[in-house]
Amino acid sequence: MRDRYPVIGLYAGQPGVLQPGGERSAIIKTPLPRAAVTRAGLGGDAQADRRYHGGPDKALHQFAVPNYDRLIARFPELAGRAHPGAIGENFSCPELTEDAVCVGDRWRLGSAEVEITEPRNPCTKIDSRFELPGLATYIAASRLQGWYLRVRVPGAVELGDDFLLLERPNPALSLARCLELVAEHRPSLEAFAALAEASGLGVEWQRRLRGRLAFLRANPD
């Protein structure tokens, strides 16, 4: 794994109405040359549905740039439409994927410091944004959903700044491995417990995983 990636895209948006279904969403973002990084996220960004988006553990969203090629390979009609910034993320770094980041990673983003908290759980707003039913289901099934970050130290970022790894407390828990564990019907209890108790994990994910871990321990067969 590399520990330094350039920031090649910054994106923020305000809630609007997706057509033709009329759903409110801020998934459509505008590219920015620079932005403030606050504990609430990028300056100028917002969320339409705060029940599932935003908050301290989901202040920022990052999506792996290489995943766009995989989506276009599966859905050719996305060519020219699926590109960095198109799926609601706040920033992009080339080559950085779910295999290359871990839960609890602490990174410098420009002059800010951020921490990876949990995978994104894709919703049907993605289907509406591209008018393509089944896209969000495919993203989840293929484990291409990207991840959320909390802001530990506010600051600012601009295109070309480094996304620089500062600390990796959970090197065995890449996002890819986390998604694999959660998808398993009977995961290793030791590995699942390590994930449920991982430093930096989002509060809601921690609650859900601890509940499942208790169930698995109480029902070993």
C-alpha positions in Angstrom: 0.0 0.0 0.0 1.2 3.5 -0.8 0.9 6.2 1.8 0.6 9.3 -0.4 -1.9 10.2 -3.2 -2.6 13.5 -4.9 -6.1 15.0 -4.6 -7.4 15.2 -8.2 -11.0 16.2 -7.5 -13.1 18.1 -4.9 -16.9 18.2 -5.1 -19.7 19.8 -3.1 -23.4 20.2 -3.7 -26.7 21.4 -2.2 -29.9 19.4 -2.1 -32.0 19.4 -5.3 -34.7 17.3 -7.0 -33.7 14.2 -9.0 -35.8 13.6 -12.1 -38.0 11.8 -13.1 -38.8 10.5 -9.6 -38.8 13.8 -7.7 -36.5 12.6 -4.8 -34.5 15.2 -2.9 -30.8 14.5 -2.9 -27.4 16.3 -2.9 -25.7 13.5 -4.8 -25.0 15.8 -7.8 -21.9 17.8 -6.9 -20.0 20.7 -8.5 -16.2 20.5 -8.9 -14.2 22.9 -6.8 -10.6 24.1 -7.0 -10.3 24.4 -3.2 -12.5 24.1 -0.1 -12.6 24.4 3.6 -12.6 21.2 5.5 -14.9 21.5 8.6 -16.1 19.0 11.1 -19.4 19.0 9.1 -17.6 18.2 5.8 -16.5 20.3 2.8 -17.5 23.9 2.8 -20.5 24.4 0.5 -21.6 20.8 0.8 -24.9 19.6 2.4 -27.1 16.5 2.7 -30.8 16.2 1.9 -31.6 13.3 4.3 -29.7 13.6 7.5 -31.1 10.3 8.8 -28.7 8.4 6.5 -26.1 11.0 5.4 -23.8 13.4 7.1 -23.0 13.7 10.8 -19.6 13.5 12.4 -18.9 9.9 11.2 -20.0 10.7 7.7 -18.6 14.2 7.2 -16.8 13.3 4.0 -17.3 10.6 1.3 -14.6 9.2 -0.9 -15.2 6.8 -3.9 -12.4 4.8 -5.6 -11.7 6.3 -9.0 -10.9 2.8 -10.5 -14.4 1.6 -9.6 -15.9 3.8 -12.3 -14.3 1.6 -14.9 -15.8 -1.5 -13.3 -19.2 0.2 -13.3 -19.0 1.2 -17.0 -17.8 -2.4 -17.9 -21.0 -3.7 -16.3 -23.3 -0.9 -17.4 -22.0 0.5 -20.8 -24.8 3.1 -20.8 -22.8 4.8 -18.0 -20.0 5.8 -20.4 -19.5 9.5 -20.4 -21.7 9.8 -17.3 -19.9 7.9 -14.6 -16.7 9.7 -13.8 -15.0 11.1 -10.6 -17.5 13.2 -8.6 -20.6 11.7 -10.2 -21.6 9.4 -7.4 -21.8 11.9 -4.6 -18.2 11.7 -3.3 -16.4 14.8 -1.9 -12.9 14.1 -3.1 -11.0 11.8 -5.4 -7.5 10.3 -5.4 -6.2 8.1 -8.3 -5.6 4.4 -7.7 -6.9 4.5 -4.1 -9.3 1.6 -3.6 -11.0 -0.3 -0.8 -7.9 -2.6 -0.7 -5.6 0.4 0.1 -7.4 2.0 3.1 -8.2 0.6 6.5 -10.8 1.4 9.2 -9.3 4.0 11.6 -6.7 5.3 9.1 -5.7 8.8 9.9 -4.8 10.9 6.8 -3.8 14.5 6.2 -6.1 16.1 3.6 -4.4 19.4 2.7 -4.0 21.0 6.1 -6.9 19.0 7.6 -6.7 15.6 9.3 -9.4 13.0 8.6 -10.1 9.5 9.8 -11.8 6.6 7.8 -14.8 5.4 9.7 -16.9 2.9 7.6 -18.0 1.8 4.2 -20.7 3.7 2.4 -24.1 1.9 2.2 -25.3 2.8 -1.3 -28.9 3.7 -1.6 -31.4 3.9 -4.5 -30.7 7.6 -5.0 -27.8 6.4 -7.1 -30.3 4.5 -9.3 -32.3 7.7 -9.6 -29.3 9.9 -10.3 -28.4 7.7 -13.3 -31.9 6.5 -14.1 -30.6 3.0 -13.9 -32.5 0.6 -11.6 -30.2 -2.0 -10.0 -27.0 0.1 -10.0 -26.9 0.6 -6.2 -27.6 -3.1 -5.7 -24.7 -4.0 -8.0 -22.4 -1.5 -6.2 -23.1 -3.1 -2.9 -22.9 -6.7 -4.1 -19.6 -5.9 -5.8 -18.3 -4.1 -2.7 -17.5 -0.9 -4.7 -19.3 1.5 -2.4 -16.4 3.7 -1.2 -16.1 5.0 2.4 -16.8 7.8 4.9 -14.5 9.9 6.9 -14.7 12.0 10.0 -12.8 15.3 10.3 -10.4 15.2 13.3 -8.6 18.5 12.6 -10.4 21.2 10.4 -8.3 22.9 7.7 -8.4 23.5 3.9 -7.6 21.5 0.8 -7.1 22.3 -2.9 -6.5 20.3 -6.0 -3.0 18.8 -6.1 -2.6 18.6 -2.3 -1.5 15.4 -0.8 -3.7 12.8 0.8 -1.0 11.5 3.2 -1.3 8.6 5.6 -0.4 9.6 9.1 -1.4 6.6 11.2 -2.8 3.1 10.6 -4.0 1.5 13.8 -5.9 -1.4 12.1 -3.6 -2.7 9.3 -5.5 -6.0 9.0 -8.8 -4.3 8.5 -8.8 -2.9 5.0 -12.2 -1.7 3.7 -12.2 -4.7 1.4 -11.6 -7.0 4.3 -14.3 -5.3 6.4 -16.9 -5.7 3.6 -15.8 -9.4 3.2 -16.3 -10.1 6.9 -19.7 -8.4 7.0 -20.9 -10.4 3.9 -19.9 -13.8 5.4 -22.7 -15.9 6.9 -20.5 -17.2 9.7 -17.4 -15.0 9.9 -14.5 -15.8 12.1 -15.5 -14.6 15.6 -12.0 -13.4 16.3 -11.8 -11.4 13.1 -15.4 -10.1 13.5 -14.7 -9.0 17.1 -11.6 -7.2 15.9 -13.7 -5.3 13.4 -16.5 -4.5 15.9 -14.0 -3.1 18.4 -11.7 -1.4 15.8 -10.5 2.1 16.8 -12.0 4.8 14.6 -15.0 2.7 13.5 -18.2 4.7 13.1 -20.6 4.7 16.1 -23.6 3.2 14.2 -21.4 0.5 12.5 -19.9 -0.3 15.9 -23.4 -0.7 17.4 -24.6 -2.9 14.6 -21.5 -5.1 14.5 -21.5 -5.6 18.3 -25.2 -6.7 18.1 -24.4 -9.2 15.4 -21.3 -10.4 17.3 -23.4 -11.1 20.4 -25.9 -13.1 18.2 -23.1 -15.1 16.6 -21.6 -15.9 20.0 -25.0 -17.0 21.4 -25.8 -19.1 18.3 -22.6 -20.9 17.4 -24.3 -23.4 15.0 
